[in-house]
């Protein structure tokens, strides 16, 4: 047995498990002749289930017991412990120990939705003192040998080339029964198709509700209406379209409803495209006018971002409660976040998240009296990571307030001194997570890990919650 394929092994085992032998004695004899072949199969199955994390050696498998749709794997004590640990961590793999110190592995095979023959569970299988198993599907599940062959893999495997402890790709990463690799790869696309179908049906219900409301005289589906009649119907439909609360739809929602109608018509084999066909120019002009009017009323335009998350009195309260300031690692981060949001106009979480240490420069200039004046400089639309400055970039400065304990430059320098040395490189992330435990005399307050985008996005809410402020 130098070269075997899963196809040949599986088909050969089906001759036994499918009841090809006439008597129990013949079946027992056939099982014995196939024992060496099935041993290799079981070994590969066990390797697939366990050795991806725990090397299952050839010596670990003592033998197998097979009874129709149940295959039991006898292993030694060392493999039992490995199997238990693997079973605790791996999904769809269950491991148990019986009275006879027999560890068995069950790899579930899920039924296809249209499969008339349900997969037998271990409890439904033939009588055996061990319920958990690596189950072989019944031959009746397949219409012919080609279907049976498609259950496992067409590519031959060099069984003799498998070395002790060598890992095989786990079953969880291979196609399931009746499922191709293309189907697995398209799972995200299938989910999107479901959402698209749901959106189309929802929008078509709006049109159907309108027809019922106005007692539309023609009961035919829209794909059977003459083009001129359908265009007039769409004109009236969009002109009357309102939300349930009586407000207008946003421009993008109106376009989405139009696209849903087009998607439905295309699915029905409709010959015209309502997006560009001349016969449907009327409703397109209505939509264009509606969208223009909505934009003039500032519907569909992003609402202006709130540039000042806290009022002057709230800021005073935050300093009093040491939520702002230089007293602890959290307050430093919160204060710098607030200052940069206000002065550097970093309004969204992504701008803060992608901010690098080198993006904010500590500079100095000479004042009118000749003294040195420090300031922080940030260049909008430019970055130390992106090469030459953008032609539209411009610098923003925050000047120091000597003698003021709330001086932003003083806070920046405090943050600099408490960062790890490795995170003072220009390419290092600006916002770092505080260390879990900080000693009183510690020279470092921050870890090497950047602050997450979600944490930065929720910064205002977190600050407000600590201070007991509402409306943020």
Secondary structure, 3 states (H helix, E strand, C coil): CCCEEHHHHHHHHHHHHCCCCCCHHHHHHHHHHHHHHHHHHHHHHHHHHHHCCCCCCHHHEEEEEEECCEEEEEECHHHHHHHHHHHHHCCCEEEEECCCCCEEEEECCCCCCCCCCCCCCHHHCCCCCCCCCEECCCHHHCCCHHHHHCCCCCCEECHHHCCCCCCCCCHHHCCCCCCCHHHHHCHHHHHHHHHHHHHHHHHHHHHHHHHHHCCCCCCCCHHHCCHHHHHHHHHHHHHHCCCCCCCCCCHHHHHHHHHHHHHHHHHCCCCCCCCCCHHHHHHHHHHHHHHHHHHHCCCCCCCCCCCCCCCHHHHHHHHHCCCCCCCCHHHHHHHHHHHHHHHCCCCCHHHHHCCEHHHEEEEEEECCCCCEEEEEEEEECCCCCCCCCCCCCEEEEEECCCCCCCCHHHHHHHHHHCCCHHHHCCCCECCEEECCCCCCCCCCCEEEEECCHHHHHCHHHHHHHHHCCCCC
